[in-house]
Amino acid sequence: MESRAQLQQYLQEIEKWEKEQQGLWFWEKLGRIPFVLLDKLTPSFVQKKIALLMDELGSYIQSGGKYLINEQAMIAKIRHYSSNWTIQDVQDIGQIPVHHMVALSEQLQQERVKLATVQGASTGIGGIFTLAIDIPFILGVALKTLQEIAIIHGYDPNDKMERVFIIKCLQFASADIVGKEAILKDISSMHNAEHTSDTMIAQLQGWQEVFNTYRDQFGWKKLFQMIPVVGIVFGAYANKGMIQDIAETGNMLYRKRRVYEKLKEADGKIG
């Protein structure tokens, strides 16, 4: 297993990434300006599709809804990659070395970014009419990706607390600098045993806030995707950037939790 020094190195890399997120505020604020215009230009059927996603997010947190994945295929993939370790269920995955988790999560990120890019380009062909298809698809990819990242790090997305944490990852990827700082503070105690799903749910402050930050993050990019044919380029770019950010956020925040737990285990063995 990793030494304490190796685990601390992972933690330093994650903390460096967290600080780098604070330099994105200008572009994040810029990204919110045109969405007011987008709301006015978007046909009612697309508006209804967006509103429906709001309900689906709430359903996902409460029960998993249609977005809850079957973890067995992911466990089998991890078992194949980490053949030297006995893996029967999700909890067993937490014992594998962090560098295995890093390699698996980076591979997953590349696969999901490629999928989202192709989808964004294909739906960009039809402009605003295929935008109604693209929005729920990209939400599904985001939630599936984060659930798979959770499993890679040994956390079960069937657990309600993990579903709440996944929504927090969505929030972080789309928040401005103030929001990112608040979310990091919220989830900083996830490695503490006394942290419960009820605590996390209280910190979400309602599904509307979650969805608004998620929607605003790519609103100005989707504005250009509404243009037929030209939307191919912008659709691919928007989806690629969004899933890239979400996967990176999930990888870093889940890795941070796992490293903290491994450090705690190491301290316990020393004691």
C-alpha atoms as a printed R data frame, in Angstrom:
    type eleno elety resid chain resno       x      y       z
1   ATOM     1    CA   MET     A     1   0.000  0.000   0.000
2   ATOM     2    CA   GLU     A     2   0.980  3.632  -0.324
3   ATOM     3    CA   SER     A     3   3.203  5.228   2.266
4   ATOM     4    CA   ARG     A     4   1.974  8.195   4.272
5   ATOM     5    CA   ALA     A     5   4.295 10.420   2.213
6   ATOM     6    CA   GLN     A     6   2.679  9.222  -1.028
7   ATOM     7    CA   LEU     A     7  -0.811  9.898   0.336
8   ATOM     8    CA   GLN     A     8   0.238 13.376   1.447
9   ATOM     9    CA   GLN     A     9   1.558 14.008  -2.068
10  ATOM    10    CA   TYR     A    10  -1.845 13.136  -3.538
11  ATOM    11    CA   LEU     A    11  -3.458 15.487  -1.051
12  ATOM    12    CA   GLN     A    12  -1.121 18.338  -2.006
13  ATOM    13    CA   GLU     A    13  -1.947 17.841  -5.695
14  ATOM    14    CA   ILE     A    14  -5.667 17.978  -4.937
15  ATOM    15    CA   GLU     A    15  -5.310 21.117  -2.816
16  ATOM    16    CA   LYS     A    16  -3.312 22.740  -5.620
17  ATOM    17    CA   TRP     A    17  -6.151 21.944  -8.021
18  ATOM    18    CA   GLU     A    18  -8.681 23.444  -5.618
19  ATOM    19    CA   LYS     A    19  -6.716 26.712  -5.500
20  ATOM    20    CA   GLU     A    20  -6.518 26.798  -9.294
21  ATOM    21    CA   GLN     A    21 -10.319 26.707  -9.474
22  ATOM    22    CA   GLN     A    22 -10.433 30.124  -7.820
23  ATOM    23    CA   GLY     A    23  -8.903 31.749 -10.905
24  ATOM    24    CA   LEU     A    24 -11.891 30.945 -13.125
25  ATOM    25    CA   TRP     A    25 -14.282 33.549 -11.790
26  ATOM    26    CA   PHE     A    26 -14.133 35.967 -14.757
27  ATOM    27    CA   TRP     A    27 -15.127 33.384 -17.355
28  ATOM    28    CA   GLU     A    28 -17.757 31.887 -15.070
29  ATOM    29    CA   LYS     A    29 -19.422 35.261 -14.574
30  ATOM    30    CA   LEU     A    30 -19.204 35.951 -18.304
31  ATOM    31    CA   GLY     A    31 -20.903 32.643 -18.939
32  ATOM    32    CA   ARG     A    32 -24.004 33.729 -17.011
33  ATOM    33    CA   ILE     A    33 -24.668 36.950 -18.904
34  ATOM    34    CA   PRO     A    34 -26.191 35.621 -22.152
35  ATOM    35    CA   PHE     A    35 -28.426 33.037 -20.490
36  ATOM    36    CA   VAL     A    36 -31.046 35.680 -19.813
37  ATOM    37    CA   LEU     A    37 -31.181 36.177 -23.572
38  ATOM    38    CA   LEU     A    38 -31.235 32.429 -24.126
39  ATOM    39    CA   ASP     A    39 -34.316 32.109 -21.903
40  ATOM    40    CA   LYS     A    40 -36.151 34.599 -24.113
41  ATOM    41    CA   LEU     A    41 -35.118 32.890 -27.347
42  ATOM    42    CA   THR     A    42 -35.723 29.304 -26.293
43  ATOM    43    CA   PRO     A    43 -39.064 27.805 -27.460
44  ATOM    44    CA   SER     A    44 -41.517 26.676 -24.798
45  ATOM    45    CA   PHE     A    45 -40.984 22.980 -25.510
46  ATOM    46    CA   VAL     A    46 -37.291 23.331 -24.640
47  ATOM    47    CA   GLN     A    47 -38.198 25.332 -21.519
48  ATOM    48    CA   LYS     A    48 -40.479 22.470 -20.458
49  ATOM    49    CA   LYS     A    49 -37.681 19.977 -21.015
50  ATOM    50    CA   ILE     A    50 -35.401 22.018 -18.764
51  ATOM    51    CA   ALA     A    51 -38.094 22.221 -16.085
52  ATOM    52    CA   LEU     A    52 -38.556 18.446 -16.250
53  ATOM    53    CA   LEU     A    53 -34.877 17.938 -15.524
54  ATOM    54    CA   MET     A    54 -35.378 19.892 -12.320
55  ATOM    55    CA   ASP     A    55 -37.788 17.236 -11.076
56  ATOM    56    CA   GLU     A    56 -35.487 14.454 -12.249
57  ATOM    57    CA   LEU     A    57 -32.600 15.820 -10.184
58  ATOM    58    CA   GLY     A    58 -34.770 15.752  -7.074
59  ATOM    59    CA   SER     A    59 -35.888 12.212  -7.894
60  ATOM    60    CA   TYR     A    60 -32.280 11.133  -8.394
61  ATOM    61    CA   ILE     A    61 -31.252 12.341  -4.949
62  ATOM    62    CA   GLN     A    62 -34.200 10.691  -3.221
63  ATOM    63    CA   SER     A    63 -34.191  7.305  -4.955
64  ATOM    64    CA   GLY     A    64 -31.729  7.316  -7.832
65  ATOM    65    CA   GLY     A    65 -34.587  7.530 -10.322
66  ATOM    66    CA   LYS     A    66 -33.782  6.470 -13.872
67  ATOM    67    CA   TYR     A    67 -30.199  7.705 -13.534
68  ATOM    68    CA   LEU     A    68 -29.066  5.203 -10.880
69  ATOM    69    CA   ILE     A    69 -26.604  2.802 -12.522
70  ATOM    70    CA   ASN     A    70 -25.961 -0.895 -11.987
71  ATOM    71    CA   GLU     A    71 -22.556 -1.024 -10.396
72  ATOM    72    CA   GLN     A    72 -21.742 -4.679 -11.219
73  ATOM    73    CA   ALA     A    73 -20.216 -3.934 -14.640
74  ATOM    74    CA   MET     A    74 -18.002 -1.242 -13.114
75  ATOM    75    CA   ILE     A    75 -16.915 -3.560 -10.304
76  ATOM    76    CA   ALA     A    76 -15.986 -6.227 -12.861
77  ATOM    77    CA   LYS     A    77 -13.873 -3.712 -14.777
78  ATOM    78    CA   ILE     A    78 -12.068 -2.633 -11.614
79  ATOM    79    CA   ARG     A    79 -11.602 -6.271 -10.551
80  ATOM    80    CA   HIS     A    80  -9.932 -6.999 -13.893
81  ATOM    81    CA   TYR     A    81  -7.622 -3.996 -13.595
82  ATOM    82    CA   SER     A    82  -6.730 -4.727  -9.957
83  ATOM    83    CA   SER     A    83  -6.479 -8.510 -10.255
84  ATOM    84    CA   ASN     A    84  -4.144 -8.794  -7.262
85  ATOM    85    CA   TRP     A    85  -6.885 -7.577  -4.940
86  ATOM    86    CA   THR     A    86  -9.960 -9.461  -3.756
87  ATOM    87    CA   ILE     A    87 -12.946 -7.372  -4.790
88  ATOM    88    CA   GLN     A    88 -16.450 -8.680  -4.092
89  ATOM    89    CA   ASP     A    89 -18.371 -5.419  -3.667
90  ATOM    90    CA   VAL     A    90 -17.959 -1.637  -3.835
91  ATOM    91    CA   GLN     A    91 -16.582 -1.365  -0.303
92  ATOM    92    CA   ASP     A    92 -13.690 -3.689  -1.187
93  ATOM    93    CA   ILE     A    93 -12.548 -1.262  -3.892
94  ATOM    94    CA   GLY     A    94 -11.467  1.203  -1.212
95  ATOM    95    CA   GLN     A    95  -8.521 -1.046  -0.384
96  ATOM    96    CA   ILE     A    96  -6.830 -0.835  -3.808
97  ATOM    97    CA   PRO     A    97  -3.924  1.620  -4.245
98  ATOM    98    CA   VAL     A    98  -4.776  5.215  -5.082
99  ATOM    99    CA   HIS     A    99  -2.703  5.086  -8.274
100 ATOM   100    CA   HIS     A   100  -5.089  2.382  -9.554
101 ATOM   101    CA   MET     A   101  -8.002  4.699  -8.827
102 ATOM   102    CA   VAL     A   102  -6.235  7.542 -10.633
103 ATOM   103    CA   ALA     A   103  -5.595  5.435 -13.742
104 ATOM   104    CA   LEU     A   104  -9.158  4.091 -13.869
105 ATOM   105    CA   SER     A   105 -10.776  7.480 -13.321
106 ATOM   106    CA   GLU     A   106  -8.612  9.149 -15.973
107 ATOM   107    CA   GLN     A   107  -9.500  6.428 -18.476
108 ATOM   108    CA   LEU     A   108 -13.185  6.852 -17.657
109 ATOM   109    CA   GLN     A   109 -12.908 10.623 -18.045
110 ATOM   110    CA   GLN     A   110 -11.444 10.273 -21.534
111 ATOM   111    CA   GLU     A   111 -14.193  7.864 -22.593
112 ATOM   112    CA   ARG     A   112 -17.015 10.067 -21.289
113 ATOM   113    CA   VAL     A   113 -15.559 13.262 -22.786
114 ATOM   114    CA   LYS     A   114 -15.350 11.572 -26.187
115 ATOM   115    CA   LEU     A   115 -18.963 10.389 -25.917
116 ATOM   116    CA   ALA     A   116 -20.210 13.842 -24.909
117 ATOM   117    CA   THR     A   117 -18.261 15.504 -27.742
118 ATOM   118    CA   VAL     A   118 -19.800 13.239 -30.379
119 ATOM   119    CA   GLN     A   119 -23.277 13.765 -28.911
120 ATOM   120    CA   GLY     A   120 -22.873 17.547 -28.839
121 ATOM   121    CA   ALA     A   121 -21.762 17.608 -32.470
122 ATOM   122    CA   SER     A   122 -24.616 15.377 -33.631
123 ATOM   123    CA   THR     A   123 -27.319 17.356 -31.838
124 ATOM   124    CA   GLY     A   124 -25.755 20.597 -33.081
125 ATOM   125    CA   ILE     A   125 -26.791 19.663 -36.618
126 ATOM   126    CA   GLY     A   126 -30.411 20.493 -35.923
127 ATOM   127    CA   GLY     A   127 -29.812 23.640 -33.903
128 ATOM   128    CA   ILE     A   128 -32.445 24.540 -31.347
129 ATOM   129    CA   PHE     A   129 -34.718 21.615 -32.189
130 ATOM   130    CA   THR     A   130 -32.157 18.990 -31.184
131 ATOM   131    CA   LEU     A   131 -31.087 21.052 -28.163
132 ATOM   132    CA   ALA     A   132 -34.070 19.535 -26.312
133 ATOM   133    CA   ILE     A   133 -32.472 16.116 -26.833
134 ATOM   134    CA   ASP     A   134 -28.973 17.167 -25.894
135 ATOM   135    CA   ILE     A   135 -29.753 18.746 -22.512
136 ATOM   136    CA   PRO     A   136 -31.190 15.616 -20.800
137 ATOM   137    CA   PHE     A   137 -28.552 13.447 -22.469
138 ATOM   138    CA   ILE     A   138 -25.659 15.478 -21.083
139 ATOM   139    CA   LEU     A   139 -27.215 15.458 -17.604
140 ATOM   140    CA   GLY     A   140 -27.456 11.676 -17.806
141 ATOM   141    CA   VAL     A   141 -23.807 11.379 -18.881
142 ATOM   142    CA   ALA     A   142 -22.744 13.701 -16.036
143 ATOM   143    CA   LEU     A   143 -24.601 11.719 -13.371
144 ATOM   144    CA   LYS     A   144 -23.458  8.355 -14.744
145 ATOM   145    CA   THR     A   145 -19.844  9.526 -14.905
146 ATOM   146    CA   LEU     A   146 -19.885 10.749 -11.316
147 ATOM   147    CA   GLN     A   147 -21.473  7.520 -10.085
148 ATOM   148    CA   GLU     A   148 -18.783  5.487 -11.835
149 ATOM   149    CA   ILE     A   149 -16.098  7.712 -10.326
150 ATOM   150    CA   ALA     A   150 -17.670  7.089  -6.909
151 ATOM   151    CA   ILE     A   151 -17.428  3.324  -7.452
152 ATOM   152    CA   ILE     A   152 -13.811  3.590  -8.643
153 ATOM   153    CA   HIS     A   153 -12.970  5.187  -5.291
154 ATOM   154    CA   GLY     A   154 -14.919  2.615  -3.278
155 ATOM   155    CA   TYR     A   155 -18.147  4.540  -2.614
156 ATOM   156    CA   ASP     A   156 -21.609  3.147  -3.357
157 ATOM   157    CA   PRO     A   157 -23.910  5.488  -5.378
158 ATOM   158    CA   ASN     A   158 -26.874  3.470  -4.103
159 ATOM   159    CA   ASP     A   159 -26.251  5.258  -0.811
160 ATOM   160    CA   LYS     A   160 -28.299  8.431  -0.546
161 ATOM   161    CA   MET     A   161 -25.376 10.325   0.943
162 ATOM   162    CA   GLU     A   162 -23.299  9.555  -2.145
163 ATOM   163    CA   ARG     A   163 -26.051 10.809  -4.445
164 ATOM   164    CA   VAL     A   164 -26.108 14.071  -2.522
165 ATOM   165    CA   PHE     A   165 -22.312 14.270  -2.784
166 ATOM   166    CA   ILE     A   166 -22.578 13.732  -6.546
167 ATOM   167    CA   ILE     A   167 -24.967 16.678  -6.817
168 ATOM   168    CA   LYS     A   168 -22.463 18.731  -4.837
169 ATOM   169    CA   CYS     A   169 -19.865 17.808  -7.464
170 ATOM   170    CA   LEU     A   170 -22.238 19.082 -10.159
171 ATOM   171    CA   GLN     A   171 -22.631 22.304  -8.202
172 ATOM   172    CA   PHE     A   172 -18.892 22.747  -7.773
173 ATOM   173    CA   ALA     A   173 -18.171 22.269 -11.479
174 ATOM   174    CA   SER     A   174 -20.643 25.032 -12.382
175 ATOM   175    CA   ALA     A   175 -20.231 27.451  -9.453
176 ATOM   176    CA   ASP     A   176 -18.413 30.786  -9.364
177 ATOM   177    CA   ILE     A   177 -15.475 31.392  -7.026
178 ATOM   178    CA   VAL     A   178 -17.684 32.173  -4.007
179 ATOM   179    CA   GLY     A   179 -19.795 29.105  -4.652
180 ATOM   180    CA   LYS     A   180 -16.757 26.869  -5.025
181 ATOM   181    CA   GLU     A   181 -15.359 28.018  -1.689
182 ATOM   182    CA   ALA     A   182 -18.693 27.374   0.030
183 ATOM   183    CA   ILE     A   183 -19.042 23.908  -1.492
184 ATOM   184    CA   LEU     A   184 -15.485 22.935  -0.537
185 ATOM   185    CA   LYS     A   185 -16.298 23.965   3.017
186 ATOM   186    CA   ASP     A   186 -19.508 21.922   2.918
187 ATOM   187    CA   ILE     A   187 -17.833 18.726   1.757
188 ATOM   188    CA   SER     A   188 -14.581 19.105   3.683
189 ATOM   189    CA   SER     A   189 -16.020 17.010   6.512
190 ATOM   190    CA   MET     A   190 -17.200 14.152   4.301
191 ATOM   191    CA   HIS     A   191 -14.384 11.995   5.679
192 ATOM   192    CA   ASN     A   192 -15.755 12.446   9.207
193 ATOM   193    CA   ALA     A   193 -18.006  9.667  10.470
194 ATOM   194    CA   GLU     A   194 -20.527 12.063  12.026
195 ATOM   195    CA   HIS     A   195 -21.372 13.603   8.657
196 ATOM   196    CA   THR     A   196 -24.800 12.353   7.529
197 ATOM   197    CA   SER     A   197 -26.897 12.524   4.380
198 ATOM   198    CA   ASP     A   198 -29.368 14.781   6.210
199 ATOM   199    CA   THR     A   199 -26.560 17.276   6.823
200 ATOM   200    CA   MET     A   200 -25.604 17.244   3.146
201 ATOM   201    CA   ILE     A   201 -29.206 17.617   2.001
202 ATOM   202    CA   ALA     A   202 -29.642 20.640   4.275
203 ATOM   203    CA   GLN     A   203 -26.574 22.213   2.673
204 ATOM   204    CA   LEU     A   204 -28.031 21.893  -0.835
205 ATOM   205    CA   GLN     A   205 -30.514 24.686  -0.042
206 ATOM   206    CA   GLY     A   206 -33.097 23.382  -2.482
207 ATOM   207    CA   TRP     A   207 -32.937 21.727  -5.897
208 ATOM   208    CA   GLN     A   208 -33.511 25.024  -7.742
209 ATOM   209    CA   GLU     A   209 -30.087 26.324  -6.705
210 ATOM   210    CA   VAL     A   210 -28.482 23.092  -7.859
211 ATOM   211    CA   PHE     A   211 -30.139 23.192 -11.249
212 ATOM   212    CA   ASN     A   212 -29.578 26.899 -11.859
213 ATOM   213    CA   THR     A   213 -25.818 26.651 -11.357
214 ATOM   214    CA   TYR     A   214 -25.714 23.517 -13.496
215 ATOM   215    CA   ARG     A   215 -27.687 25.158 -16.291
216 ATOM   216    CA   ASP     A   216 -25.840 28.482 -16.259
217 ATOM   217    CA   GLN     A   217 -22.457 26.813 -16.614
218 ATOM   218    CA   PHE     A   218 -23.023 25.995 -20.262
219 ATOM   219    CA   GLY     A   219 -25.873 28.373 -21.137
220 ATOM   220    CA   TRP     A   220 -23.859 30.794 -23.248
221 ATOM   221    CA   LYS     A   221 -22.273 27.933 -25.179
222 ATOM   222    CA   LYS     A   222 -25.671 26.377 -25.900
223 ATOM   223    CA   LEU     A   223 -26.779 29.760 -27.249
224 ATOM   224    CA   PHE     A   224 -24.513 29.169 -30.244
225 ATOM   225    CA   GLN     A   225 -25.503 25.521 -30.508
226 ATOM   226    CA   MET     A   226 -28.994 26.661 -31.497
227 ATOM   227    CA   ILE     A   227 -27.649 27.750 -34.890
228 ATOM   228    CA   PRO     A   228 -28.121 24.853 -37.362
229 ATOM   229    CA   VAL     A   229 -24.919 23.278 -38.748
230 ATOM   230    CA   VAL     A   230 -22.711 25.868 -37.006
231 ATOM   231    CA   GLY     A   231 -24.035 24.346 -33.807
232 ATOM   232    CA   ILE     A   232 -22.027 21.199 -34.569
233 ATOM   233    CA   VAL     A   233 -18.809 22.904 -33.520
234 ATOM   234    CA   PHE     A   234 -20.263 24.718 -30.530
235 ATOM   235    CA   GLY     A   235 -22.246 21.669 -29.405
236 ATOM   236    CA   ALA     A   236 -19.154 19.473 -29.426
237 ATOM   237    CA   TYR     A   237 -17.132 22.148 -27.620
238 ATOM   238    CA   ALA     A   238 -19.796 22.769 -24.966
239 ATOM   239    CA   ASN     A   239 -20.386 19.124 -24.131
240 ATOM   240    CA   LYS     A   240 -16.690 18.297 -24.125
241 ATOM   241    CA   GLY     A   241 -15.882 21.144 -21.733
242 ATOM   242    CA   MET     A   242 -18.786 20.388 -19.438
243 ATOM   243    CA   ILE     A   243 -18.081 16.673 -18.982
244 ATOM   244    CA   GLN     A   244 -14.361 17.397 -18.738
245 ATOM   245    CA   ASP     A   245 -14.983 19.782 -15.829
246 ATOM   246    CA   ILE     A   246 -17.478 17.505 -14.097
247 ATOM   247    CA   ALA     A   247 -15.301 14.388 -14.390
248 ATOM   248    CA   GLU     A   248 -12.239 16.277 -13.162
249 ATOM   249    CA   THR     A   249 -14.203 17.632 -10.212
250 ATOM   250    CA   GLY     A   250 -15.517 14.181  -9.312
251 ATOM   251    CA   ASN     A   251 -12.064 12.630  -9.593
252 ATOM   252    CA   MET     A   252 -10.444 15.227  -7.360
253 ATOM   253    CA   LEU     A   253 -13.135 15.430  -4.692
254 ATOM   254    CA   TYR     A   254 -13.622 11.664  -4.423
255 ATOM   255    CA   ARG     A   255  -9.871 11.121  -4.428
256 ATOM   256    CA   LYS     A   256  -9.565 13.610  -1.595
257 ATOM   257    CA   ARG     A   257 -12.061 11.644   0.494
258 ATOM   258    CA   ARG     A   258 -10.316  8.353  -0.168
259 ATOM   259    CA   VAL     A   259  -6.860  9.762   0.632
260 ATOM   260    CA   TYR     A   260  -8.166 11.180   3.916
261 ATOM   261    CA   GLU     A   261  -9.592  7.780   4.841
262 ATOM   262    CA   LYS     A   262  -6.361  5.983   3.968
263 ATOM   263    CA   LEU     A   263  -4.387  8.496   6.063
264 ATOM   264    CA   LYS     A   264  -6.763  7.900   8.947
265 ATOM   265    CA   GLU     A   265  -6.281  4.133   8.595
266 ATOM   266    CA   ALA     A   266  -2.495  4.596   8.520
267 ATOM   267    CA   ASP     A   267  -2.594  6.687  11.678
268 ATOM   268    CA   GLY     A   268  -4.708  4.013  13.361
269 ATOM   269    CA   LYS     A   269  -2.193  1.303  12.527
270 ATOM   270    CA   ILE     A   270   0.654  3.451  13.844
271 ATOM   271    CA   GLY     A   271  -1.255  4.124  17.042
